[in-house]
Structures are given as structure tokens and as C-alpha cells.
Amino acid sequence: MLWSKRQGGGQPESGGHSLAAQFRRTRALTEAFVAPLSDADASIQSMADASPAKWHLAHTTWFWETFLLREHAPGYRLHDDRWPFLFNSYYEAEGARIARDARGMLSRPSLEEVLAWRAYVTEAMEPLLERPELEALIQLGIAHEEQHIELLLTDIKHALFQNPLGPAMFAPAASPRAGGGLSQPQDDSAGGSRLRGNAQGDAPGGAPGGMDWHTHPGGIALIGHDGSGFAFDNEGPAHRVLIEPFALAEALVTNAEWQAFIDAGGYREARLWLSDGWAWVQREGIAAPLYWRGDGAHFTHEGWQARDPAAPVTHISYYEADAFATWAGARLPTEFEWEAIAASAAHDPTGGNQFDAAAPPLPLGGSTLFGDCWQFTRSAYLPYPRFRPARGAVGEYNGKFMSGQVVLRGASCATVRGHSRPSYRNFFYPHQRWQFTGLRLAKDW
């Protein structure tokens, strides 16, 4: 099955909201977030991994029109029968589509036209929202749009970052978390004065001192979605895994600790890096997390701001996370270890710093397991035992990407609150870092 829904609630009906209310809220949240953008802002594409904001608005609408309205609304007519070619993403069963890296060439339809299409589709969906036989598919559509809200947030950040003026999507005064506005970049080096932190020593063995840990005695753990509430297909089937005793850090690695890694020569010491990672560092000239500037600033949705030394480091690759863990005398957790800790009732998947409204996302730090940033594990993104993709086009949702990627767990400051859960498996290629990605250390116990 592509999704799972049993009696007992769960996302996206959590918090006492009906399915219809959740649908309307999600559609409105997507549109509220793009309100500050011009047509030009919404049309640019900064790299092949990212998509224009306008494309996200259209693709999520194409999803509802294609898999719900076209198939289940009697007499429904496509808003424009030319647009499926433009806004299909990767569904081979749905036919030909524009190349992914050419999405930024779509000056037409305009942002205004796409928003009108969204209104047309949202209204047409209303009669379907109360049909019980469509509940699972509607839940999938809501979760799909929530994923694209996060992608839209991170993609537009990357696009605005390309502008030498460092434009802010949200005015700094609009957020109480702003660290103070800064001028446009003066240099792009990774140097600068060392930030205060609790990392000690030279590489290797610079582990943050005074760290608290969640400990686990090991044993047989049941991993994967248990069948209650909604889940994506890649979260199951539930299965047993043998886990050795381990410990997982209570806190995420911070900006100050990462600066200590930089100051200790972490990006210049080959022995800390996986071979592919070291080749990537050398080839791309990597010397700091994405969006960092050498004067202690980083780029945010509020433009250039001073980095908070105590906030979690984000926008790092798997290669960087693994190198830091090696330098710190620790390691990355497996995804099964992470889930074994997260499954405890003490860890609320709706807690922590997650996305609630159209406001600038920014990691803040705290003691929660969820929120702030997605956390790298050292687990390859592979199918669980007995996994089978669903039939039809929607069966292409996750399964065909189970090669060459790594699993991340948790949720980020750009994740719609309520979207994640202990069994949730995010996944990216090892070099990618435009998402809010960070790390939580682990060690054998």
C-alpha cells in the first residue's frame, strides 16, 4: 500500500480537525507563504534540484486534479489540458513532461493564472472531501502538499541566495527571532573569528563536552509504521531489527560546535572524510555549511543575519555530518536507533520548532527530538522487508527512489507541524544540503 489509514486518527486529522478542514488549511497555507513573492520571484529556478515557487503551486494543484478530480469527480473538465505536461513531476505513467531543469523557463502561465487554477481546483474538490472511499487518497494529497510547502520554503531560499543583494523574503522586523540585519556579502570565505562553544581539542577527538545522552539497552526493536493513522509506503511494513546498546545525543550539534570543527581544520583533514566526501570537498571547494559567510553571518528568509552560536547547524551534507561525527569521536545513528528512541512516549512528533504559519523558518535549538532540522542517519535509503510499491501512477511516489540516498529522521523548522512521526523517512543524496539538514551524534554504549 502507498498509504495506511486505520481507525484511531493520526495525521492529517490530528488536533481534532476534519479531513476537509485540513485540506482547506493546507491549501491556504501554501498560498499564504507565497504572498510576499512577485511573479519574477516565483518563476526563478536556481538549480536542477530546486523548483520555482510557481511550479510548486501548480504541481500540487495538478496532483489533486489528476488523481482525485479527473478520476472521481463526474463531469470534471481539466482547467487547461496543456498544463499536465508542464506540472507532472516524475510520474511516468502520466506521460511525457517538461525536463526538471527547465521548469524555470516557464514564464507562462503567470503566477496569477496559477493561483486562479488553484482556486478552481480547491472549489471543485469540496464535494469529494466527504466521500469515505476517497479518504486515504485525500490524506495522501494533503501530505504531498505539506511536503511541497517545505520544498517551496527551501527552494525559494536557495533562489534568493543567488542574488548579490541578499534580498529578504520577509522583513526582519516581522520575526522576533531575527538576529539583526546585515549588509550584503563582503566575502565568501569560511574564516572569521572563532565562535564560543564547548567543542574541545584538535581533530580527531573534538567531541562536544558536557553532552547529555538518551541511552538504549539494545535488543529487538519493532521498526516501521504500526498501521494506525496515515503513513507513506516507505515507512512499512513494520519489522523487527536487532539493535546493540547505544546512546543518542539529547541536543543537536550547534553552530558554535561546527565553527570549532572549522577552526580545527575539519574541512582540510582528509582522514576525517569518506572518500566520496573528500572528493566532493576538493572538487566543489567546500569550506563551511551552505549559506554561511565568513563574518559570522548566514543567509535566511530574512536576508543576511548574524548566526546564533547556540542554534543548531543546518544546511550540511551527509558527507559533512559524517566527518564532524568522526572528528567528535562519535558517529551518526542508524535510522533504527533513532526510531527506537523516538518511539518513546516522551518524544512528541508535533513538538519542537516546526512550521505553523507563513513566517520565516529558522532553527532555534531545544531539547526536543523533532523540529529545527532533519537529522542525518548513516542508513541507506532502502526498502524494508516485504515492501511492495502500490499499483498505478501513485505507486511511483517513493519506491523507485530507493537507491543511492541516505535516510534523515525527525522534522525541521520548515516542516508543517503534524506532518512527521517516529517512523517518517526523509531521504536525500549525500551531497545535497539546501534543505534544513543537521545532525545529532550517537555512540556505542
Secondary structure, DSSP 8 states (H G I E B T S, - for coil): --B---SS--TTSGGG--HHHHHHHHHHHHHHHTTT--HHHHH---STTS--HHHHHHHHHHHHIIIIIHHHSTT---S-TTHHHHH--S-GGG-----GGGGGG---S-HHHHHHHHHHHHHHHGGGGG-GGGHHHHHHHHHHHHHHHHHHHHHHHHHHHTSTT---SS-GGG-TT---B--S-S---S-S-----SB-SSSS---BTT--EEEE--EEEEES--SSS--BGGG-S-EEEEE--EEEESS--BHHHHHHHHHTTGGG-GGGS-HHHHHHHHHHT--S-TTB-TTSEEEETTEEEE--TTSB--S--HHHHHHHHHHTT-B---HHHHHHHHTSTT--TT-SS-B-SSS-------S-SSSSEEEEEEEE----TT----SSGGGGSSGGG-SS-EEEEEE-TTSBTTS--TT--EEE-TT--SS-EE---EEE-
